[in-house]
């Protein structure tokens, strides 16, 4: 059985008398340790799928399984524990606590999980050894995103979920962040999922899932992913 499976997942939102279908019998699978890029236009269902996978939203029907755990059967308390212990989140906007240093931001995340990694070691790995005592306002956008990634990795999650992680960054900084995610997947054997609207990033992934109209309509496996530094977009 695959590490992650989406089976016939439907997600509907009610707005008065109107029903909006965000996911329409979506099916895909992901193996442990894969770097997966999910691409598609706005409104295709990418973020909805990520939110369900991360335990931040509920599926209307269907089955979602992560590491043998059927998360579609979890109650609110169990989902909170799942998010705390199994999932690392990286968003387009960094969501750092402004009155805490880079190190303190990462330490804060490790206080709520069972088997965290060393915040100092992770910050060193993401190239911020000399910036640990700086506050977010003293860091560039790329450095803040590195702190956000370090915060997610330090939780030692089973799954790292990234929603447009380079959307607010310039080209060169964005490329550095994507290299960091690619290296993390390889070196830490972590399963990483990146949502993007930029299909040019597809070659960096082990697997590419194309979303359209609420469905994962095309799945491509890359036998030899391209290092991000060799990709232009």
C-alpha positions in Angstrom: 0.0 0.0 0.0 1.2 3.5 -0.8 2.4 5.8 1.9 -0.4 8.4 1.0 -3.6 7.6 -0.8 -6.5 9.7 -1.9 -9.4 7.5 -2.9 -12.5 9.0 -4.5 -12.2 12.1 -2.4 -15.0 14.7 -2.7 -15.1 18.1 -1.0 -18.1 20.3 -1.2 -18.8 23.7 0.3 -22.3 25.0 0.9 -22.9 28.7 0.3 -26.6 29.2 1.0 -28.4 27.2 -1.6 -25.3 26.8 -3.8 -23.0 23.8 -3.6 -19.4 24.3 -4.7 -17.4 21.2 -5.5 -13.7 21.8 -4.8 -12.7 18.1 -5.2 -14.6 15.7 -7.4 -13.6 12.1 -6.9 -9.9 12.8 -6.6 -7.5 9.9 -6.7 -3.8 9.8 -6.3 -1.0 8.0 -4.3 2.4 9.1 -3.0 5.3 6.9 -1.8 7.4 7.5 1.3 10.3 9.8 0.7 9.0 11.2 -2.6 9.2 14.9 -3.6 5.9 15.6 -5.2 4.8 18.8 -7.1 1.1 19.5 -7.5 0.4 21.9 -10.3 -2.7 23.5 -11.7 -4.6 26.8 -12.2 -6.2 28.7 -9.4 -9.4 27.0 -8.3 -8.3 23.5 -9.5 -8.4 22.0 -6.0 -4.7 21.9 -5.1 -4.9 23.8 -1.8 -8.1 22.0 -0.8 -6.3 18.6 -1.3 -3.4 19.9 0.8 -5.6 21.1 3.6 -7.4 17.8 3.8 -4.0 16.0 3.7 -2.8 18.2 6.5 -5.8 17.7 8.7 -7.0 21.3 8.3 -10.2 20.5 6.5 -12.6 17.5 6.2 -13.4 15.5 3.1 -17.1 15.4 2.3 -16.6 11.7 1.2 -13.9 9.4 0.2 -10.8 8.0 2.0 -7.5 9.6 2.8 -4.7 7.5 4.3 -1.3 8.6 5.5 1.2 6.0 6.8 -1.5 3.5 7.4 -3.7 6.0 9.3 -7.1 6.8 7.8 -7.3 10.5 8.6 -10.8 10.9 7.2 -12.0 8.9 10.3 -10.3 11.1 12.8 -12.2 13.4 15.2 -11.2 17.0 15.9 -9.0 16.1 18.8 -7.2 13.3 16.9 -6.7 15.7 13.9 -5.1 18.2 16.2 -2.6 15.5 17.4 -2.1 14.4 13.8 -1.2 18.0 12.8 1.1 18.4 15.8 3.0 15.2 15.5 3.0 14.1 11.8 2.7 17.3 9.7 5.1 20.2 8.9 3.6 23.2 7.1 5.3 25.8 4.9 3.1 28.6 3.5 3.7 31.4 1.0 3.7 33.9 3.9 6.0 33.0 6.7 3.7 33.4 9.8 6.7 33.9 12.2 6.2 35.3 15.6 7.6 38.8 15.3 8.8 39.2 18.9 10.7 36.0 18.9 14.2 35.4 17.4 14.7 32.9 14.5 15.9 30.3 17.0 12.9 30.9 19.4 10.5 30.6 16.5 11.8 27.2 15.7 12.0 26.1 19.4 8.4 27.1 19.8 7.3 24.5 17.2 9.4 21.7 18.7 7.8 22.1 22.1 4.5 20.6 20.9 5.8 17.4 19.2 7.2 14.1 20.5 10.5 13.6 18.7 11.8 17.0 17.5 15.1 17.6 15.9 17.6 20.2 17.3 16.5 23.7 16.4 20.1 24.9 16.2 21.2 22.1 14.0 18.3 22.6 11.6 18.9 26.4 11.4 22.6 25.6 10.6 21.5 23.2 7.8 19.3 25.9 6.2 22.2 28.3 6.3 21.2 30.5 9.2 23.9 29.7 11.7 24.8 33.4 12.1 21.2 34.7 12.1 19.7 32.6 14.9 19.4 35.6 17.3 17.8 37.9 14.8 14.2 38.8 14.8 12.0 38.4 11.7 12.1 42.1 11.0 15.9 41.9 10.7 15.8 39.1 8.1 15.2 39.2 4.4 12.2 37.5 2.8 14.3 34.5 1.8 15.8 34.2 5.3 12.4 34.4 6.9 11.2 31.6 4.6 14.2 29.5 5.7 13.2 30.0 9.3 9.7 28.8 8.4 11.1 25.7 6.7 13.5 25.1 9.6 10.5 25.4 12.0 8.6 22.8 9.9 11.5 20.4 9.6 12.5 20.6 13.3 9.2 19.0 14.2 10.6 15.9 12.5 7.3 15.4 10.6 6.3 12.4 8.5 5.1 14.8 5.8 6.2 18.3 4.8 3.4 20.3 3.1 4.4 23.5 1.2 1.7 25.8 -0.3 3.3 28.2 -2.9 6.5 28.5 -0.7 8.2 30.8 -3.2 5.2 32.9 -4.2 6.4 36.0 -2.3 10.1 35.7 -3.2 12.2 36.9 -6.0 13.6 34.4 -8.6 17.0 33.8 -7.1 15.7 33.5 -3.5 12.9 31.2 -4.7 15.4 29.0 -6.3 17.4 28.7 -3.1 14.3 27.8 -1.2 13.3 25.1 -3.7 16.9 23.7 -3.5 16.6 23.5 0.2 13.3 21.6 -0.1 14.8 19.2 -2.7 17.8 18.6 -0.5 15.7 18.1 2.6 13.7 15.4 0.8 16.8 13.6 -0.3 19.0 13.9 2.9 16.3 13.6 5.5 14.2 11.0 3.6 11.2 13.2 4.2 8.1 13.1 2.1 7.6 16.6 0.6 4.6 18.0 -1.3 4.9 21.4 -3.0 1.8 23.2 -4.4 2.5 25.6 -7.2 0.9 27.2 -10.3 4.3 27.1 -12.1 4.5 23.9 -14.2 8.1 24.8 -15.0 9.0 23.3 -11.6 7.7 19.9 -12.5 11.1 18.4 -13.5 12.4 18.8 -10.0 9.9 16.3 -8.6 9.8 12.5 -8.3 6.1 12.7 -9.1 4.0 15.5 -10.7 0.2 15.6 -10.1 -1.8 17.9 -12.4 -5.0 19.2 -11.0 -7.9 20.5 -13.1 -11.6 21.1 -12.1 -11.2 19.4 -8.7 -9.5 16.2 -10.1 -6.0 14.8 -10.3 -6.3 14.2 -14.0 -2.7 13.5 -14.9 0.1 12.0 -12.8 3.7 11.8 -14.1 6.6 9.9 -12.6 10.1 11.3 -13.1 12.7 8.5 -13.0 15.5 11.1 -12.9 14.4 14.4 -11.3 16.3 17.5 -12.4 18.3 19.5 -9.7 16.5 22.8 -9.2 19.6 24.8 -10.0 19.4 23.5 -13.6 15.8 24.6 -14.1 14.8 28.0 -15.5 11.3 29.5 -15.3 
